[in-house]
Amino acid sequence: MDNFGPIILIEVVLVFGGVLLFAWWQLRDLRKEREKDQKKKRDDAS
C-alpha cells in the first residue's frame, strides 16, 4: 500500500466531523442549562 492519501483524508473528515458534533452537542447543552437557569430565576422572582 503505497498511497495513504485516501485513508488520511477519511481520517481527517471523521475527526473534523467528530469535533463539530462535539461542539454542537456542548453548545446545545449550554443553551438548555441557560434556559433552565432563567426559568428558575423567573419562578423564584414570582
C-alpha positions in Angstrom: 0.0 0.0 0.0 1.9 3.0 -1.3 -0.8 5.6 -1.4 -2.1 6.6 2.0 -3.9 9.8 0.8 -7.5 8.5 0.8 -7.1 6.9 4.2 -5.6 10.2 5.7 -8.4 12.1 4.1 -11.1 9.8 5.6 -9.5 10.1 9.0 -9.4 13.9 8.7 -13.0 14.1 7.7 -14.0 11.7 10.6 -12.0 13.7 13.2 -13.3 17.1 12.0 -16.8 15.8 11.9 -16.4 14.4 15.4 -15.1 17.8 16.6 -18.1 19.6 15.0 -20.5 17.1 16.5 -19.0 17.5 20.0 -19.0 21.4 19.7 -22.7 21.3 18.6 -23.6 19.0 21.5 -21.9 21.2 24.1 -23.5 24.4 22.7 -26.9 22.7 22.8 -26.3 21.6 26.4 -25.2 25.1 27.4 -28.3 26.6 25.9 -30.5 24.2 27.7 -28.8 25.0 31.0 -29.1 28.7 30.4 -32.8 28.4 29.7 -33.3 26.3 32.8 -31.5 28.9 35.0 -33.6 31.7 33.5 -36.8 29.8 34.2 -35.7 29.1 37.8 -34.9 32.8 38.3 -38.3 33.8 36.9 -40.1 31.2 39.2 -38.1 32.4 42.2 -38.9 36.1 41.5 -42.7 35.4 41.2 
